[in-house]
Each structure stands twice: as structure tokens, then as C-alpha cells.
Amino acid sequence: MGVIVQKYGGTSVGSVERIQAVAERVRAYRDQGHQVLVVVSAMSGETNRLETLGRSMSGRPPAREMDVLLASGEQVTIALLSMALQELGVEARSYLGDQVCIRTDGNFGRARIEEIDTAPLRKDLERDVTPVIAGFQGVDSQGNLNTLGRGGSDTTAVAIAAALGVDECQICTDVDGVYTADPRIVDDARRLDLITFEEMLELASLGSKVLHPRSVEFAGKYRVPLRVMSSFEEGPGTLITVEKMNMEQPIVSGIAYARDEAKITMSGVPDIPGIASKILGPVGRAPIEVDMIVQNTGADGLTDFTFTVKRGDYERALELLTEVQTSIGARELSGDNRIAKVSVVGVGMRSHAGVATRMFDALAAENINILMISTSEIKISVVVAERYLELAVRCIHSEFDLGEAAVSEESVA
């Protein structure tokens, strides 16, 4: 028995019936002897609806007013859930970001949490009251309401858990845990019982949609035990925790992918110091996020420079580089916005050689050409043509025996 923070996303509170089901779930945890704090998102689709409303008023709505507008979605949810809990005989109290005093840095639309005043929450727990807290929002030193951007409710939950030093932070969502691969692509993808913060951060950054990287980074920094579990069915979910030295690590823990990728190549670039800065500088100031970068070995004083961006930034990046091409005298500018990135992740890769070879051999057996490669200590990413994405994920998943069948055979043996 202990203190738990539970976060429920938009799908979990998407209707009156689902909010009532969440209330039942919270009461069940309390009946088991736990103290529970709840963080909620806006109802499913509500934030998008509010954003559309704001943009119908102005093509470039003021950031401050958009934050005020978008944060109202969570206000509805905390009130409804508090009412549902009280109907079940559970004393509950709703809190907006400024009422808890989640102090943020004043950066509208993508604020970062600086500190949290836990006094009112501790007081509620002492009185056996369940706090229901609006995720995704805080207040800056000037009293302005700030939203936290994508993954903001997860980040709120983890920050509160860290500030209070709770036993566990549970992210309750529409999936029952973290899988070895996307079950929609790989039929025998397996739910992981345990994964390290390091692995989860890589998977989240590489395209896994289960958790936002910011929340995983926050949890890892403050050593908050994080569990991903279903809002709709009972089960242990997946525990995300620090690496244990005595834990037998699989070579590869999971496979992530990203469809929304594009690559740009500038050929015949002068091979001189500072050329990378001349190419990427205007892109970074746009600001456009650059991911993988490859520069070929120079020949005859020229080199080729290739990098990837999100597909939504592709056209803008090409426009910016057209001017750069002329200024540096590059021979050609080309691109491809029909690529995808596939990545394998596992802390066990540190102690096992040959992982890249096995991955490349599996792709070669399916005649899948590798366009770019990027590696780190626990990750290998490749870029392939988008039409081969699902086949690539399946063949790599099979190569590393990540499926249910392989685990069952090991158990029998």
C-alpha cells in the first residue's frame, strides 16, 4: 500500500461513462489501501476542437490567449471526475494548475515545469481527500497560464510524483503496456513486463507513441517508478525503472518506427570547414528539427551532405536550402519525402556484438535497401523507403526472436 499518482488521457475520459469508469477504478485502488492523486487530460478531441476555435478567430492567435483557451479542456474533466468520485462516496477536490501552483517558465505553448507547491496536495492526503489535478498546464511568475505542449499531462503527472516522492506513477491509457513492436504491424508483438528508462526514452524519441519523451526524461531524472497500463482492463502493464545490474538484459528490447520522415541531399558541396553549419544553420533557425545526418568522404574537394527532417517540414527546408545551394555553389539539391525510420533499442546491445549485422542481414534477405544508418550505444536506426516499413519491422522483430512464440519456447525449454 502506498501513495500513487494516476494519469488518465483523453481516450480514458472521453465520455461521461468513461469518466464514471475512471472514478470506479480510483475508488478500487483506495479500497485496496492506496492513497491516490489523479491527473487528467481534456476529453478526447477537445483540445483539437478548442485549437480550431481559436484559429477561427485569428490566423495567428496570441499565444497567451491560446493557452487560456486550450487549458479550459482540462477544467471540464477535473470537475466531472471530482463529481463522479463524490457520487461514489469518495471525497475529492479538483485543482487547476495555478491552484496547485505548478510553476512554469512562461514559455506559452511549450512551457517547462520549474517547481510545484505540494502543500495543498499533502494536506488533502492527510484528510483522505483525493486530489484531481488538471494536466498540461501551469502558471508563470507573472500569473499567466501556460500550457506544456505535447505530452503535457504525462509530464504533469510525473512532476507531481517526483515532488511528492510517491511510490509509483501510473500512466493509464488505451494500451495495456509497452510492446516489443506495434501490435498493429506485428501480430505476435509481446508486452514487456519491465523496461529501463534509457530504453523507453529511446523508443519514445524514435516514434513509439505510448509515452512522450519529456515525461520519460523527467521520470528518469528523478527516479520516479513509471508504469504504463490500460484504463479499460486489469493487468500489470509495463514498469519503467532504472537498470538493475543483476537483471539479465535481452539484446533488443523493442522496435520503434516513424513514418513522417523526409530526407534532403545536397550534392557536390565544397569539402571545407564550416560547411555543415552553412547548410544546417538556416534550417535550425527556421526552426526545423534535424534528425539523422550523413556526410560522405570528400573527393576532388567536394562532398555530399544528407539529413532527415519531419515530413511536415520538408517543403520549407527545401525552400531554405535553395538559397544556400546558390551561395555555397553546391551542384545539386534533391530530396525524398517517402521514407521511414526503423530503430532497434536495447541496453543489452552494450554487451553483445553483431547486432547491426543481424539487423542488416534480415533487411537484405527481404531485399530492403538501407538509405541511411545512425547508431548509439543502445540503438541502431535505419532509413528505408516507406513502402517497406511494415515488412522491415516484421523481419527485424523475427530476427531477434521478440515475439510471444519465441518466449513461450524458451519457457518450455
N, C-alpha and C positions, 0 to 999 in steps of 0.2 A: 504494500500500500504506500502511496506517496502522492506527490504533487505533480500533475500532468498538465501541459498545455496542449490543447487540441485545436487544429485549424481545419475549417471546412470551406472548401472552394465553392465557386458559383454553381456548379452542377449539383453539389450536395445540398445547396439551399435554394434550388431553382424553382420551387413551388411551395405553397403552404403545406402540402402534405409532406414534402421532404424536410422542411423546417421542423415540423412536428416529429418526424422520424429522428432527426438530429437531437431534439430535446429528449426523446426516449433513450437514445444512446448515451447522452450525457448523464441522465439520471441513473442508468445502469452502472456506469463507472463509479458514480457517487455511492451507489448501494454496495459496491464492492469495497468501499472504504477509501477511495481515492478523493483527493481534492482536485477539482478541475477548473482550469481557466480556458475560455473558448475565444478563439479569434475567427472571424468570418469575413468572407468576401461579399461583394454585391451578388444579387441573384443572377443566375446565368443569362448572359446577353445584355444585362442592364448597363454595364459600363460602356459597351459599344453604342447602345441607344443614346446614352447621355452625351457621348462624344459627337454623335451625328447631330443631336440637337444643338450643341454648341457651335458646330461648324455651319449649321443652317443660319445662324445669326451673323457669322463673320467668317470670311475666308481665312483670316489669320486671327483667331480669338486670343485675347490677352491670356497669357499663361496663368496669371494669378486667378482669374475668373474661371478658367477651365478646371483648375484644381478644386475650387469651391464646388463647381458643378459635379465633377466626377466623384468626389468624396461623398456625395449625398447618397450614392447607391448603398454603401455600407451602413449608413444611418438607418435605412429601412430595415436591413437584415438584423442588426443588433436588437432593434426594438421588437421585431416579430419573434425572434428566438427567445428573448427575455420573457415575453408574454407566454410563449409556449411552455417554457420551463416552469413559470409560476402556475400555469394551469395544471401541471403535474405535481405541484406541491414543492417545487424546488425554488428556494429564494434566489433570485438572480437580479443582476444590475447591469445595465448597458453603459458602455463608455465609448465616446468618440476619442479620436487621437489626442485632442487638446485636453480632454478631461482626465485621461491617464497621465497626460503630459509626456507624450512621445516627442522628444525634442529633435527637430531635424535641422538641416543645414541651410534651408531657404532656397534650395535649387528646385524650382517649380517643375513638376512632371517627372522628375527622377531624383528626388531628394534622398539623402542618406541619413540614417538614424545616428544621432550623436549620444543621446542618453535617455533614460526612461525613469520617471519618478514612480517607484514601485510602492510607495506608502499606501495609496488607496487600495491597491490590489491586495497587499498584505493584510490590511485591515479587514477587507471582505473575507479573506480566507479564515482569519481568526474568528469571524462571526458566522462561518459556514454559509457564506453567500457566494454564488457562482458569478464571477465577472464575465461579461460578454463584450468583447472588445472589437472595435472596427479595425480591420486590417487596412493596409495600403495607404495610410495617412498619418500625418503628424503635424506639429506646429513649430514654426521657427521662432527665433528670438524676438522678432517684430510682431508676433501674434498672427502671422499669416499661415493659412492652412496649406500644407504641402502634400502632394501625393508622391508615392515612392517608385512609380513606374512598374514595368513588368515584373511579376513575381513578388509584388509588394506585400501581399498578405502573408505569404510564406515567410518573408523576411521579418515582418512584424511579429509573427508567432515565435520565430527563433530568437529574436532580440529580447522578447519578454521572458522566454525560457532562460536565456543567458543571464538576464538581470536578476531574476528570482532564484537562479540556481536550482531549477526543478529537476525531477528525476528523469523525465523524458518529454520530448516534444513530438507529437504525433501529427503528421500531415495526412488528413483523411480526405480521400479523393475518389475518383471514379475508377481507379485501378487498384488491384489488391497488393501492389508491391512493385519492386524494380525487377525487370526481366532481363535475361541474357540477350534478348533482341526483341524487336517489336513483334508481338504475337500476331499482328495483322499480316505480317510478312512471313514469319517463320512459325509453322504450325506447332512444332514441339519446343518452342521457347520456354524456358524454365524460370520460375520465380526464385530469386535469390533470398536466402534467409538472412544473409549478412553481406555487407559491402563496406569498404573503407571510405572515409570522407574523400580521400585523394582520388579513388576510382570514381566515386559519384560525381565529384566536381568535373572530372574529365568527361564523363558521359553526358552530364548536363550541358557542358560547354560545347560538346560536339554534336548536339542535336536531340538528345533524349529529352522528351517533354514532361517527364514525371515531376521534376523539381527545377526551379530556376537556379542558375549558378550562384547568384548573390546569396540566396538562403543557405546553400550548402557551404559556401565560403565562410559565412558568418558562423554557422554551426561548428565547422571545423576549427575556426579560430578560438572559439570559446568552449570547445569540447562539450557541446550540447548533444546528448544522445538523440538521434533523429530517427523516427520510424515512419515509413510510408505504408499506409494501409487503406483498405476500402471503407467508404462511408456506408456501403449498402449490404455488406455481408461480413460475418465474423471471420477472423483469421489473423495470424501473427504479423502479416505484412513483411517488410524488409527493414532490418535495423541497420542504420548507417552509423559507424562508430570509428574510433581510432584503430590503427593497425595493431594487432597483437603479435608479439614476436614469436609466440608458440603456436600461432594459428597456421595451419597448412594452407597455403595460398594456391589457388588454381593459376595456371599460366595466363589464361584470359578469362576475365570475369564477365565481360559483356561487349556487345557490338552496338555502336550508335551510327546514325546516318543523318545527312542533311541534304534535302532536295534543292533548296533555294540558293544554289551556288552558281557563280559565273566566273570565268577566268579571262584575263586580259594579257596579251603578249605584245611587248614592244621589241621588235627585231632590229638588228643592226644598230645597236646602241653603242656609243663610244665607251670603251672599257677604261674609264678613268675614275679616280677617287671622287666620291660625292655624287656619282650618277644616280644611285638608288634614292638619295634624298631629293634630287631634282625630279624624279619620276613620281615618287610617293608623297612628296611634300604637299602638292596641291590636292591630292586625294584625301590625305589625312586632315587637311584644313577644311574640307567640304562641309561637315566631317563625314567621311566614309570609312567604315571599318575594313581593314585589310587582314586577311587570314593567312593562307599559305603563300610563301614566296620562293621562287626558284630563279637563280641566275646562272646561266651556263658559263663554262670556262671560256674566256675570251680567245678569239682567233683573228689575226690580222688587225688587231686594235679594236675589234667590235665584239659585242656580246648580245645575248637575248635575255630579256627580263620578263618573267611571268608571275602573276599573282592572282589571288582569288578575292572576290567581294560577294556580298549578298546580291541575289538576282535583282532585287528592287533598286539597287544602286548601280547596276551595270551601265545603263544608258548615260547616266550622269557622269560616271567615271570615264567613259569613252569620250564624252564631250570635253572634259577637262584635259585629257591626255592628248587630244588632237592638237591643242596649242603647245603642249610640252614637246610632242613629236617634232614640230617645226623648229622650236627653239633649240633643241639639242641635236637636230639633224639625224634622227633615227630613220631607218629605212622603211619600216612598215609598222602599222598598228592594227592588231586583229583581236578578235575575242570569240567566246563561245558561252552562251547563256543556257546551255542544255547539258550541264554537267551535274554530278552529285559527289558528295564526300562520304566515304565509308571508313569507320575507325574501329580498331580493336583496342580494348583497355584492360589492363590487369597488372596489379602490383607484382604478381609472380613473374612477370617478364624480366624483372631485375635479376633474377637468379636462373633464368633459362635462356639459352642461346637458340637461334634458329627460328624464332617466331616469325620474323619478317619473311624468311624463305618459305615457310609453310603457307603463309598468307598469299604470297606472290604465286606459289605453285598452284594453290587452289583456284586463283583467278585465271591463271594461264590455262588450266585444264578446261575451263569454260570459255576460252577464247575471249576473255575480257581484257582489253588493253588498259594499262595504267598510264594516266596522263601526268600525274604529279604525285610526289611522295613527301610526307612530313613525319618526323618521329620525335618522341621524347622518351624519357626513362620508362614510362609505363603506358605509352600509346604509340600506335602506328596508324596514320591516316593516308588514304589514297584517294585520288580524284579519278572518276571513271565517267564515261558517257551516261547520261541519266537513264537511258533505256536499259542499262544493265544493272541498275541499282539493286532491285529486289533479288535478282539472281546472285549478285555479288554477296549480299548479306546472307543468303541461304547457304551458299557454298562455303563461306568462311565459318559460319556457325557450325556446319557439319564437320569441317576440317578440325576444329578444336573440341569436338565432342561436347558441345554445350547443352544439348537437348535433354529432355526428360528420359528418353530411352537409354542414353549413354549412362546417366546417373543411376538408373534402375539396375542396369547390368553390373555396374561397379558395386552396388549394394549387395546383389546376389552373390557376386564373387567373394 
